[in-house]
Amino acid sequence: MQLRGLELSAAHEWLAHDPFGRPKPADVPAVGAAITDAQGRVTLRAARNGYVSFRLLVRGRGEFRLSASATGGLEADLYKAWFHRMHAEAGQQPDWWPDALVPVNPTALHRLPDPDNRIKGQNTQEFWVDIFVPPDAEPGVHTVLLRLAARGREAALAARVEVLDHTIPDEPRVTMDYNSYGCRWLADLYPNTLARARSEKRAWHARIELLHHYHRIVREHCGLFHNLGYGHSGAFDPIYGPRIEGRGRTLQLTAWDRFDRHYGPLLDGRAFAQAAPALPPPRRAPAPIWGVYTPINPDWPASYLWWGQQGYEVEFTRGVAQFDHHLRQNGWTSSFIELFFNHKKRYRWFEWDGDEPKHLKDLAYHQEMIRLWEAATAGSPVKWVYRSDASWQMKNQFQLLGGHRNFWVCGGFVKWFSAELARVLARGEIVWWYNGTPPVQAPSSAILALVYETWGRRMHGNCQWLTVQPGPDPWFDCDGASTGAIYPGERFGIPGPIPSIRAKVLRNGIQDIDLLHHDAQAREELTPRVPIPLWQTPPRAARELPPEDWDSYNLSAEHEPVPQENAALDPFWWQPIRDRALASEDRP
């Protein structure tokens, strides 16, 4: 659609374009990727209670406004994509790829070239269109109209949405986790927002509100935001736990006000009744969060000075029992409460690994912690779980630490242990795996491998290990933002987080898996067609050497949560999965 030097067109959600209108080479499929019919209309199919998306391209020069309307109760959200200047060495021409998404106000005036993005020669602006189909939408064809207004005239692009008689469940069938650590990073990302807090009390309240915004945006993208409060020393800020008064048999947990302000709205669901700033109203009904970390660590609530003595057991069980009582007293019994030891011995605070233990002898510490934890919480209605992040000693951990209320988060070595994993799942234990987030320059569909591998292995979830730190300068010197799937919005006048294209693509993939949950044959029929290996034979070193002697060299395998590029994948490799999800008739 053209309008006095401006042209409006649509592109598939997996096909990015640069600010000069060129498709991203990593996104170009082997076959065509058109989403428009012979009349130029966008044609889409969608289930109810979920989203369907595409990209909108405005080409040309000049000022314009963009708005959307929909029939049949459908709702359309518009986002302006930021083109990230990718890091380039001196003398090299940088690439510019879209990822961060800024909510569009329909009255906002846009310009090409965009003076904020500052791209010389820019002639194309990419937008992201989210269409939400409510759960009560009538099956049939509905229309979304995208309007481009410039110089007193208007052009429109129609999207034809076929609403199917399928409904996406309210809660995702797999948990896709956006992990983070502490709250000190907020000061770097939101200096102006936090500067408005004129007292220490208000500053802590502002940090809590920002964290709630991260929980909100991730929940609306069918994910879970996780925020671990304590560091490797065991120390934590006051929003993550109460204060301790007394020691030994007089130990008391007191001053719960900041903890309650932080966690109460998450554990009862009140936090999710509103949206993060500038974002659309929540479409998911408020509900208690899936789960949260606790501040419990080797040095809290018990002093580690007394480890191995009766005094440690007294303090630990007394403190954990009081923590449990506080949760019960407030009715916070719907969410998983995670006892998790994140420390590593190489940081020299403790002599054993809590996270990813490499030495078999360290598992004895975990066995003792499980004993103390179970003694402190026996008979409690609180949904406590013992979380273990496992890599080197995974197979031994399954055997020596399993059989309790276990929550496993496994490294990439899990693909060597299909039989062991099957036994863990048969015990009814929760199993996730962890990985990194594909960078901005990766194929747009690359992030879907996270949900595919989770579903293909019959696991319950995936943890992206760090998702809130997109780099020192993600806007004009982007390193790929593989640790930042959520961006700070303060640069755009928004006192809260904004989504990424990667988060949108992942959300849409989660919806597909939700629709396949009751299709008994889908996994068996689809996984052989996808060139992503779900299981592998362990390398010789892993078969012959104890885990203490493994390393990346002798394993010829990466043990860190770094996403691995798969050159065998066509950029549209997910399409058969989506087609099956939207066509499946095997539903309750």
JOZI-V837032 format. One record per backbone hydrogen bond with DSSP energy under -1.0 kcal/mol. CO is the residue of the C=O (numbers start at 1). NH is the residue of the N-H. Records with the same first field share a line. If there is no record, write none. Layout:
CO = NH / NH
This chain:
1 = 8
3 = 6
6 = 3
7 = 59
9 = 57
11 = 55
12 = 15
16 = 24
18 = 21
19 = 123 / 124
22 = 18
24 = 27
35 = 43
37 = 40
41 = 37
42 = 160
44 = 162
46 = 164
48 = 168
50 = 133
52 = 131
54 = 129
55 = 11
56 = 127
57 = 9
58 = 125
59 = 7
62 = 112
64 = 110
65 = 149
67 = 147
69 = 145
71 = 74
75 = 132
77 = 130
78 = 104
79 = 128
80 = 102
82 = 99
84 = 97
85 = 478
89 = 92
95 = 86
97 = 84
99 = 501
100 = 82
102 = 80
105 = 108
110 = 64
112 = 62
114 = 118
119 = 122
123 = 60
125 = 58
126 = 81
127 = 56
128 = 79
129 = 54
130 = 77
131 = 52
132 = 75
133 = 49 / 50
134 = 137
140 = 163
142 = 161
143 = 71
144 = 159
145 = 69
146 = 157
147 = 67
148 = 155
149 = 65
150 = 153
153 = 150
155 = 148
157 = 146
158 = 42
159 = 144
160 = 44
161 = 142
162 = 46
163 = 140
166 = 48
175 = 462
176 = 224
177 = 464
178 = 226
179 = 467
180 = 228
183 = 186
184 = 187
185 = 189
186 = 190
190 = 194
191 = 195
194 = 197
199 = 203
200 = 204
201 = 205
202 = 206
203 = 207
204 = 208
205 = 209
206 = 210
207 = 211
208 = 212
209 = 213
210 = 214
211 = 215
212 = 216
213 = 217
214 = 218
215 = 219
216 = 220
218 = 221 / 223
219 = 222
224 = 178
228 = 182
231 = 234
235 = 231
237 = 240
243 = 254
245 = 252
247 = 250
248 = 251
252 = 245
254 = 243
256 = 260
257 = 261
258 = 262
259 = 263
260 = 264
263 = 267
264 = 268
265 = 271
266 = 289
269 = 272
270 = 273
276 = 279
290 = 336
292 = 338
297 = 300
300 = 297
303 = 306
304 = 307
306 = 309
309 = 313
310 = 314
311 = 315
312 = 316
313 = 317
314 = 318
315 = 319
316 = 320
317 = 321
318 = 322
319 = 323
320 = 324
321 = 325
322 = 326
323 = 327
324 = 328
325 = 329
326 = 330
327 = 332
328 = 331
331 = 333
336 = 292
337 = 385
339 = 387
343 = 354 / 355
344 = 347
345 = 348
357 = 393
359 = 362
360 = 363
361 = 364
362 = 366
363 = 367
364 = 368
365 = 369
366 = 370
367 = 371
368 = 372
369 = 373
370 = 374
371 = 375
372 = 376
373 = 377
377 = 380
382 = 384
383 = 337
385 = 339
386 = 407
388 = 409
389 = 356
390 = 411
391 = 394
393 = 397
394 = 398
395 = 399
396 = 400
397 = 401
404 = 406
405 = 386
406 = 430
407 = 388
408 = 432
409 = 390
410 = 434
411 = 414
412 = 415
413 = 416
414 = 417
415 = 536
417 = 421
418 = 422
419 = 423
420 = 424
421 = 425
422 = 426
423 = 427
424 = 429
425 = 428
430 = 408
431 = 460
432 = 410
433 = 463
435 = 465
439 = 442
443 = 446
445 = 448
446 = 449
447 = 450
448 = 452
449 = 453
450 = 454
451 = 455
452 = 456
453 = 457
454 = 459
455 = 458
460 = 175
461 = 433
462 = 177
463 = 435
464 = 179
467 = 486
473 = 477
475 = 85
478 = 87
480 = 440
481 = 484
482 = 437
483 = 469
487 = 498
489 = 492 / 494
490 = 493
494 = 496
496 = 489
498 = 487
499 = 101
500 = 504
501 = 505
502 = 506
503 = 507
504 = 508
505 = 509
506 = 510
507 = 511
508 = 512
509 = 513
510 = 514
511 = 515
512 = 516
516 = 519
518 = 520
519 = 522
521 = 525
522 = 526
523 = 527
526 = 529
527 = 530
530 = 532
539 = 543
540 = 544
541 = 545
546 = 549
547 = 550
551 = 555
552 = 556
560 = 562
566 = 569
570 = 573
572 = 575
574 = 578
575 = 579
576 = 580
577 = 581
578 = 582
579 = 583
580 = 584
585 = 587
